[in-house]
Amino acid sequence: MKPTLLLLLVGMFAVSGWAQDSKHEPYSPELVKRAEAGDAEAQANLGRLYGMGEGVTQDYKEEVKWYTKSAEQGFAFGQSLLGFCYYKGEGVTQDYKEAVKWFTKSAEQGNGGAQFNLGAFYANGTGVAKDQKEAVKWYTKAAENGNEMADLRAGAQFTLGLCYFSGHGVTQDYKEAVKWYTKSAEQGNAVAQTFLAECYEKGNGVTQDYKEAVKWYTKSAEQGNSDSQYYLGLAYSTGTEVAKDEKEAVKWYTKSAEQGDERAKKALEQLKSK
Protein backbone atom coordinates (compact mmCIF):
# COMPACT_ATOMS: atom_id res chain seq x y z
CA MET A 1 0.00 0.00 0.00
CA LYS A 2 1.22 3.47 -0.83
CA PRO A 3 0.02 6.05 1.72
CA THR A 4 -1.76 9.01 0.20
CA LEU A 5 -2.77 12.17 1.96
CA LEU A 6 -6.41 11.95 2.96
CA LEU A 7 -7.23 15.61 3.06
CA LEU A 8 -11.00 15.88 3.03
CA LEU A 9 -11.86 14.45 6.42
CA VAL A 10 -14.01 17.28 7.71
CA GLY A 11 -17.31 15.51 8.09
CA MET A 12 -15.67 12.56 9.77
CA PHE A 13 -14.66 14.47 12.85
CA ALA A 14 -16.86 17.54 13.06
CA VAL A 15 -19.72 15.55 14.52
CA SER A 16 -17.54 14.02 17.19
CA GLY A 17 -16.89 17.56 18.38
CA TRP A 18 -20.33 17.36 19.97
CA ALA A 19 -18.87 15.41 22.84
CA GLN A 20 -16.56 18.16 24.02
CA ASP A 21 -17.37 21.07 26.32
CA SER A 22 -21.03 20.18 26.69
CA LYS A 23 -23.15 17.96 28.90
CA HIS A 24 -25.47 16.32 26.37
CA GLU A 25 -28.60 17.12 28.31
CA PRO A 26 -31.85 15.55 27.15
CA TYR A 27 -34.67 17.80 26.01
CA SER A 28 -36.58 19.31 28.91
CA PRO A 29 -38.58 22.44 29.74
CA GLU A 30 -35.75 23.40 32.07
CA LEU A 31 -33.21 23.23 29.24
CA VAL A 32 -35.43 25.39 27.04
CA LYS A 33 -35.91 27.86 29.87
CA ARG A 34 -32.15 28.23 30.37
CA ALA A 35 -31.55 28.57 26.64
CA GLU A 36 -34.20 31.27 26.33
CA ALA A 37 -32.64 33.06 29.30
CA GLY A 38 -29.34 33.27 27.41
CA ASP A 39 -27.33 30.30 28.72
CA ALA A 40 -24.88 29.66 25.84
CA GLU A 41 -24.23 26.04 26.77
CA ALA A 42 -27.93 25.30 27.01
CA GLN A 43 -28.44 26.98 23.63
CA ALA A 44 -25.80 24.78 22.03
CA ASN A 45 -27.34 21.68 23.58
CA LEU A 46 -30.81 22.66 22.47
CA GLY A 47 -29.54 23.22 18.95
CA ARG A 48 -27.95 19.79 18.99
CA LEU A 49 -31.23 18.19 20.03
CA TYR A 50 -33.08 19.89 17.17
CA GLY A 51 -30.38 18.75 14.78
CA MET A 52 -30.60 15.15 15.95
CA GLY A 53 -34.35 15.10 16.48
CA GLU A 54 -33.91 13.91 20.06
CA GLY A 55 -36.90 14.77 22.23
CA VAL A 56 -38.18 17.20 19.60
CA THR A 57 -39.11 17.12 15.95
CA GLN A 58 -35.95 17.43 13.87
CA ASP A 59 -35.67 21.00 12.65
CA TYR A 60 -32.42 22.20 11.10
CA LYS A 61 -33.45 25.84 11.02
CA GLU A 62 -34.21 25.72 14.71
CA GLU A 63 -30.86 23.98 15.20
CA VAL A 64 -29.02 26.84 13.48
CA LYS A 65 -31.04 29.42 15.40
CA TRP A 66 -29.82 28.10 18.74
CA TYR A 67 -26.24 27.48 17.60
CA THR A 68 -26.12 31.07 16.39
CA LYS A 69 -27.31 32.44 19.72
CA SER A 70 -24.68 30.35 21.48
CA ALA A 71 -21.90 31.17 19.01
CA GLU A 72 -22.54 34.89 19.15
CA GLN A 73 -21.92 34.77 22.89
CA GLY A 74 -18.49 33.32 22.21
CA PHE A 75 -19.23 29.73 23.24
CA ALA A 76 -16.65 27.59 21.40
CA PHE A 77 -18.86 24.51 21.23
CA GLY A 78 -21.70 26.47 19.60
CA GLN A 79 -19.28 28.16 17.21
CA SER A 80 -17.89 24.82 16.05
CA LEU A 81 -21.33 23.34 15.46
CA LEU A 82 -22.53 26.44 13.66
CA GLY A 83 -19.49 26.24 11.41
CA PHE A 84 -20.37 22.64 10.61
CA CYS A 85 -23.93 23.66 9.68
CA TYR A 86 -22.58 26.23 7.23
CA TYR A 87 -20.20 23.62 5.84
CA LYS A 88 -23.00 21.12 5.25
CA GLY A 89 -25.69 23.63 4.35
CA GLU A 90 -27.83 22.22 7.15
CA GLY A 91 -30.58 24.64 8.12
CA VAL A 92 -28.78 27.44 6.30
CA THR A 93 -27.45 28.18 2.84
CA GLN A 94 -24.13 26.42 2.42
CA ASP A 95 -21.34 28.93 2.91
CA TYR A 96 -17.77 27.72 3.30
CA LYS A 97 -16.44 31.18 4.17
CA GLU A 98 -18.94 31.46 6.99
CA ALA A 99 -17.94 27.99 8.12
CA VAL A 100 -14.29 29.07 8.22
CA LYS A 101 -15.26 32.14 10.22
CA TRP A 102 -16.94 30.12 12.96
CA PHE A 103 -14.42 27.28 12.96
CA THR A 104 -11.66 29.87 13.39
CA LYS A 105 -13.38 31.54 16.34
CA SER A 106 -13.88 28.16 17.97
CA ALA A 107 -10.41 26.82 17.12
CA GLU A 108 -8.75 29.89 18.60
CA GLN A 109 -10.46 29.04 21.88
CA GLY A 110 -8.99 25.53 21.82
CA ASN A 111 -11.86 23.51 20.40
CA GLY A 112 -10.19 20.44 18.90
CA GLY A 113 -12.97 19.59 16.47
CA ALA A 114 -12.83 23.08 15.03
CA GLN A 115 -9.03 22.95 14.91
CA PHE A 116 -9.11 19.72 12.94
CA ASN A 117 -11.79 20.95 10.54
CA LEU A 118 -10.01 24.25 10.02
CA GLY A 119 -6.89 22.31 9.14
CA ALA A 120 -8.84 20.34 6.55
CA PHE A 121 -10.29 23.55 5.09
CA TYR A 122 -6.81 25.00 4.63
CA ALA A 123 -5.53 21.74 3.20
CA ASN A 124 -8.30 21.64 0.61
CA GLY A 125 -8.74 25.37 -0.01
CA THR A 126 -12.34 25.16 1.17
CA GLY A 127 -13.65 28.65 1.90
CA VAL A 128 -10.11 29.91 2.25
CA ALA A 129 -6.93 30.04 0.16
CA LYS A 130 -5.20 26.66 0.19
CA ASP A 131 -2.32 26.77 2.65
CA GLN A 132 -0.68 23.48 3.64
CA LYS A 133 1.45 25.07 6.36
CA GLU A 134 -1.62 26.58 7.97
CA ALA A 135 -3.32 23.20 7.69
CA VAL A 136 -0.45 21.52 9.53
CA LYS A 137 -0.58 24.23 12.19
CA TRP A 138 -4.20 23.43 13.00
CA TYR A 139 -3.80 19.67 12.65
CA THR A 140 -0.98 19.89 15.17
CA LYS A 141 -3.10 21.83 17.64
CA ALA A 142 -5.87 19.24 17.33
CA ALA A 143 -3.40 16.36 17.61
CA GLU A 144 -1.92 17.82 20.79
CA ASN A 145 -5.27 18.82 22.27
CA GLY A 146 -5.60 16.86 25.50
CA ASN A 147 -9.18 17.94 26.10
CA GLU A 148 -10.62 16.08 23.15
CA MET A 149 -12.28 12.73 22.70
CA ALA A 150 -9.70 10.06 21.93
CA ASP A 151 -11.13 9.26 18.49
CA LEU A 152 -10.99 12.88 17.37
CA ARG A 153 -7.49 13.41 18.70
CA ALA A 154 -6.36 10.12 17.14
CA GLY A 155 -7.80 11.18 13.79
CA ALA A 156 -5.87 14.44 13.93
CA GLN A 157 -2.70 12.60 14.89
CA PHE A 158 -3.09 10.22 11.96
CA THR A 159 -3.69 13.10 9.55
CA LEU A 160 -0.63 14.90 10.88
CA GLY A 161 1.34 11.71 10.33
CA LEU A 162 0.17 11.70 6.72
CA CYS A 163 1.39 15.27 6.31
CA TYR A 164 4.86 14.34 7.54
CA PHE A 165 4.96 11.18 5.45
CA SER A 166 3.95 12.99 2.27
CA GLY A 167 5.71 16.29 2.97
CA HIS A 168 2.52 18.36 2.77
CA GLY A 169 3.01 21.63 4.65
CA VAL A 170 6.13 20.33 6.38
CA THR A 171 9.49 18.87 5.40
CA GLN A 172 9.01 15.18 4.68
CA ASP A 173 10.01 13.27 7.79
CA TYR A 174 9.26 9.56 8.07
CA LYS A 175 10.32 9.40 11.71
CA GLU A 176 7.91 12.18 12.63
CA ALA A 177 5.23 10.41 10.60
CA VAL A 178 5.81 7.21 12.56
CA LYS A 179 5.63 9.18 15.80
CA TRP A 180 2.14 10.46 14.99
CA TYR A 181 0.95 7.21 13.42
CA THR A 182 1.97 5.47 16.63
CA LYS A 183 0.11 7.90 18.87
CA SER A 184 -3.00 7.40 16.78
CA ALA A 185 -2.60 3.64 16.43
CA GLU A 186 -2.18 3.19 20.17
CA GLN A 187 -5.56 4.84 20.65
CA GLY A 188 -7.13 2.29 18.34
CA ASN A 189 -7.30 4.14 15.02
CA ALA A 190 -7.45 1.26 12.54
CA VAL A 191 -6.22 3.24 9.54
CA ALA A 192 -3.25 4.57 11.49
CA GLN A 193 -2.48 1.01 12.54
CA THR A 194 -2.38 -0.01 8.87
CA PHE A 195 -0.05 2.82 7.91
CA LEU A 196 2.17 2.17 10.93
CA ALA A 197 2.35 -1.51 10.00
CA GLU A 198 3.51 -0.58 6.52
CA CYS A 199 6.22 1.66 7.94
CA TYR A 200 7.54 -1.28 9.95
CA GLU A 201 7.24 -3.55 6.92
CA LYS A 202 9.15 -1.19 4.65
CA GLY A 203 11.47 0.33 7.26
CA ASN A 204 10.16 3.84 6.66
CA GLY A 205 11.13 6.05 9.62
CA VAL A 206 11.75 3.02 11.80
CA THR A 207 13.92 -0.09 11.81
CA GLN A 208 12.33 -2.72 9.58
CA ASP A 209 10.49 -5.18 11.80
CA TYR A 210 8.16 -7.74 10.28
CA LYS A 211 6.82 -8.93 13.64
CA GLU A 212 5.84 -5.39 14.54
CA ALA A 213 4.28 -4.96 11.10
CA VAL A 214 2.17 -8.09 11.54
CA LYS A 215 1.19 -6.97 15.03
CA TRP A 216 -0.28 -3.71 13.74
CA TYR A 217 -1.82 -5.26 10.64
CA THR A 218 -3.55 -7.74 12.94
CA LYS A 219 -4.87 -5.06 15.29
CA SER A 220 -6.26 -3.14 12.33
CA ALA A 221 -7.62 -6.22 10.57
CA GLU A 222 -9.45 -7.31 13.70
CA GLN A 223 -11.24 -3.95 13.64
CA GLY A 224 -12.42 -4.69 10.10
CA ASN A 225 -9.93 -2.68 8.05
CA SER A 226 -9.98 -4.31 4.61
CA ASP A 227 -6.49 -3.13 3.62
CA SER A 228 -4.94 -4.69 6.70
CA GLN A 229 -6.98 -7.83 6.19
CA TYR A 230 -5.57 -8.13 2.68
CA TYR A 231 -1.97 -7.50 3.76
CA LEU A 232 -2.32 -9.92 6.64
CA GLY A 233 -3.63 -12.52 4.19
CA LEU A 234 -0.66 -11.79 1.94
CA ALA A 235 1.76 -12.23 4.83
CA TYR A 236 0.32 -15.65 5.70
CA SER A 237 0.13 -16.64 2.06
CA THR A 238 3.77 -15.86 1.28
CA GLY A 239 5.27 -16.64 4.66
CA THR A 240 7.67 -13.72 4.34
CA GLU A 241 6.68 -12.05 7.61
CA VAL A 242 5.09 -14.90 9.56
CA ALA A 243 5.01 -18.66 9.31
CA LYS A 244 3.21 -19.63 6.12
CA ASP A 245 -0.39 -20.60 6.89
CA GLU A 246 -2.79 -21.01 3.99
CA LYS A 247 -5.85 -21.32 6.24
CA GLU A 248 -5.04 -17.99 7.90
CA ALA A 249 -4.39 -16.47 4.49
CA VAL A 250 -7.81 -17.61 3.24
CA LYS A 251 -9.43 -16.33 6.41
CA TRP A 252 -8.09 -12.80 6.03
CA TYR A 253 -8.39 -12.66 2.25
CA THR A 254 -12.03 -13.67 2.62
CA LYS A 255 -12.77 -10.97 5.16
CA SER A 256 -11.18 -8.38 2.89
CA ALA A 257 -12.88 -9.72 -0.24
CA GLU A 258 -16.26 -9.58 1.49
CA GLN A 259 -15.71 -5.84 1.79
CA GLY A 260 -15.05 -5.58 -1.93
CA ASP A 261 -11.25 -5.60 -2.07
CA GLU A 262 -10.40 -6.77 -5.59
CA ARG A 263 -6.84 -7.74 -4.64
CA ALA A 264 -8.18 -10.12 -2.02
CA LYS A 265 -10.68 -11.60 -4.47
CA LYS A 266 -7.92 -12.35 -6.97
CA ALA A 267 -5.70 -13.80 -4.26
CA LEU A 268 -8.49 -16.14 -3.17
CA GLU A 269 -9.05 -17.28 -6.75
CA GLN A 270 -5.34 -18.03 -7.11
CA LEU A 271 -5.28 -20.05 -3.90
CA LYS A 272 -8.35 -22.05 -4.92
CA SER A 273 -6.89 -22.80 -8.34
CA LYS A 274 -3.80 -24.49 -6.89
C-alpha positions in Angstrom: 0.0 0.0 0.0 1.2 3.5 -0.8 0.0 6.0 1.7 -1.8 9.0 0.2 -2.8 12.2 2.0 -6.4 12.0 3.0 -7.2 15.6 3.1 -11.0 15.9 3.0 -11.9 14.5 6.4 -14.0 17.3 7.7 -17.3 15.5 8.1 -15.7 12.6 9.8 -14.7 14.5 12.8 -16.9 17.5 13.1 -19.7 15.5 14.5 -17.5 14.0 17.2 -16.9 17.6 18.4 -20.3 17.4 20.0 -18.9 15.4 22.8 -16.6 18.2 24.0 -17.4 21.1 26.3 -21.0 20.2 26.7 -23.1 18.0 28.9 -25.5 16.3 26.4 -28.6 17.1 28.3 -31.8 15.5 27.2 -34.7 17.8 26.0 -36.6 19.3 28.9 -38.6 22.4 29.7 -35.7 23.4 32.1 -33.2 23.2 29.2 -35.4 25.4 27.0 -35.9 27.9 29.9 -32.1 28.2 30.4 -31.5 28.6 26.6 -34.2 31.3 26.3 -32.6 33.1 29.3 -29.3 33.3 27.4 -27.3 30.3 28.7 -24.9 29.7 25.8 -24.2 26.0 26.8 -27.9 25.3 27.0 -28.4 27.0 23.6 -25.8 24.8 22.0 -27.3 21.7 23.6 -30.8 22.7 22.5 -29.5 23.2 18.9 -27.9 19.8 19.0 -31.2 18.2 20.0 -33.1 19.9 17.2 -30.4 18.8 14.8 -30.6 15.1 16.0 -34.4 15.1 16.5 -33.9 13.9 20.1 -36.9 14.8 22.2 -38.2 17.2 19.6 -39.1 17.1 15.9 -35.9 17.4 13.9 -35.7 21.0 12.6 -32.4 22.2 11.1 -33.5 25.8 11.0 -34.2 25.7 14.7 -30.9 24.0 15.2 -29.0 26.8 13.5 -31.0 29.4 15.4 -29.8 28.1 18.7 -26.2 27.5 17.6 -26.1 31.1 16.4 -27.3 32.4 19.7 -24.7 30.4 21.5 -21.9 31.2 19.0 -22.5 34.9 19.2 -21.9 34.8 22.9 -18.5 33.3 22.2 -19.2 29.7 23.2 -16.7 27.6 21.4 -18.9 24.5 21.2 -21.7 26.5 19.6 -19.3 28.2 17.2 -17.9 24.8 16.0 -21.3 23.3 15.5 -22.5 26.4 13.7 -19.5 26.2 11.4 -20.4 22.6 10.6 -23.9 23.7 9.7 -22.6 26.2 7.2 -20.2 23.6 5.8 -23.0 21.1 5.2 -25.7 23.6 4.4 -27.8 22.2 7.1 -30.6 24.6 8.1 -28.8 27.4 6.3 -27.4 28.2 2.8 -24.1 26.4 2.4 -21.3 28.9 2.9 -17.8 27.7 3.3 -16.4 31.2 4.2 -18.9 31.5 7.0 -17.9 28.0 8.1 -14.3 29.1 8.2 -15.3 32.1 10.2 -16.9 30.1 13.0 -14.4 27.3 13.0 -11.7 29.9 13.4 -13.4 31.5 16.3 -13.9 28.2 18.0 -10.4 26.8 17.1 -8.8 29.9 18.6 -10.5 29.0 21.9 -9.0 25.5 21.8 -11.9 23.5 20.4 -10.2 20.4 18.9 -13.0 19.6 16.5 -12.8 23.1 15.0 -9.0 23.0 14.9 -9.1 19.7 12.9 -11.8 21.0 10.5 -10.0 24.2 10.0 -6.9 22.3 9.1 -8.8 20.3 6.5 -10.3 23.5 5.1 -6.8 25.0 4.6 -5.5 21.7 3.2 -8.3 21.6 0.6 -8.7 25.4 0.0 -12.3 25.2 1.2 -13.7 28.6 1.9 -10.1 29.9 2.2 -6.9 30.0 0.2 -5.2 26.7 0.2 -2.3 26.8 2.7 -0.7 23.5 3.6 1.5 25.1 6.4 -1.6 26.6 8.0 -3.3 23.2 7.7 -0.5 21.5 9.5 -0.6 24.2 12.2 -4.2 23.4 13.0 -3.8 19.7 12.7 -1.0 19.9 15.2 -3.1 21.8 17.6 -5.9 19.2 17.3 -3.4 16.4 17.6 -1.9 17.8 20.8 -5.3 18.8 22.3 -5.6 16.9 25.5 -9.2 17.9 26.1 -10.6 16.1 23.2 -12.3 12.7 22.7 -9.7 10.1 21.9 -11.1 9.3 18.5 -11.0 12.9 17.4 -7.5 13.4 18.7 -6.4 10.1 17.1 -7.8 11.2 13.8 -5.9 14.4 13.9 -2.7 12.6 14.9 -3.1 10.2 12.0 -3.7 13.1 9.6 -0.6 14.9 10.9 1.3 11.7 10.3 0.2 11.7 6.7 1.4 15.3 6.3 4.9 14.3 7.5 5.0 11.2 5.5 4.0 13.0 2.3 5.7 16.3 3.0 2.5 18.4 2.8 3.0 21.6 4.6 6.1 20.3 6.4 9.5 18.9 5.4 9.0 15.2 4.7 10.0 13.3 7.8 9.3 9.6 8.1 10.3 9.4 11.7 7.9 12.2 12.6 5.2 10.4 10.6 5.8 7.2 12.6 5.6 9.2 15.8 2.1 10.5 15.0 0.9 7.2 13.4 2.0 5.5 16.6 0.1 7.9 18.9 -3.0 7.4 16.8 -2.6 3.6 16.4 -2.2 3.2 20.2 -5.6 4.8 20.6 -7.1 2.3 18.3 -7.3 4.1 15.0 -7.5 1.3 12.5 -6.2 3.2 9.5 -3.2 4.6 11.5 -2.5 1.0 12.5 -2.4 0.0 8.9 0.0 2.8 7.9 2.2 2.2 10.9 2.4 -1.5 10.0 3.5 -0.6 6.5 6.2 1.7 7.9 7.5 -1.3 9.9 7.2 -3.6 6.9 9.1 -1.2 4.7 11.5 0.3 7.3 10.2 3.8 6.7 11.1 6.0 9.6 11.8 3.0 11.8 13.9 -0.1 11.8 12.3 -2.7 9.6 10.5 -5.2 11.8 8.2 -7.7 10.3 6.8 -8.9 13.6 5.8 -5.4 14.5 4.3 -5.0 11.1 2.2 -8.1 11.5 1.2 -7.0 15.0 -0.3 -3.7 13.7 -1.8 -5.3 10.6 -3.6 -7.7 12.9 -4.9 -5.1 15.3 -6.3 -3.1 12.3 -7.6 -6.2 10.6 -9.4 -7.3 13.7 -11.2 -4.0 13.6 -12.4 -4.7 10.1 -9.9 -2.7 8.1 -10.0 -4.3 4.6 -6.5 -3.1 3.6 -4.9 -4.7 6.7 -7.0 -7.8 6.2 -5.6 -8.1 2.7 -2.0 -7.5 3.8 -2.3 -9.9 6.6 -3.6 -12.5 4.2 -0.7 -11.8 1.9 1.8 -12.2 4.8 0.3 -15.6 5.7 0.1 -16.6 2.1 3.8 -15.9 1.3 5.3 -16.6 4.7 7.7 -13.7 4.3 6.7 -12.0 7.6 5.1 -14.9 9.6 5.0 -18.7 9.3 3.2 -19.6 6.1 -0.4 -20.6 6.9 -2.8 -21.0 4.0 -5.8 -21.3 6.2 -5.0 -18.0 7.9 -4.4 -16.5 4.5 -7.8 -17.6 3.2 -9.4 -16.3 6.4 -8.1 -12.8 6.0 -8.4 -12.7 2.3 -12.0 -13.7 2.6 -12.8 -11.0 5.2 -11.2 -8.4 2.9 -12.9 -9.7 -0.2 -16.3 -9.6 1.5 -15.7 -5.8 1.8 -15.1 -5.6 -1.9 -11.3 -5.6 -2.1 -10.4 -6.8 -5.6 -6.8 -7.7 -4.6 -8.2 -10.1 -2.0 -10.7 -11.6 -4.5 -7.9 -12.4 -7.0 -5.7 -13.8 -4.3 -8.5 -16.1 -3.2 -9.0 -17.3 -6.7 -5.3 -18.0 -7.1 -5.3 -20.1 -3.9 -8.3 -22.0 -4.9 -6.9 -22.8 -8.3 -3.8 -24.5 -6.9 
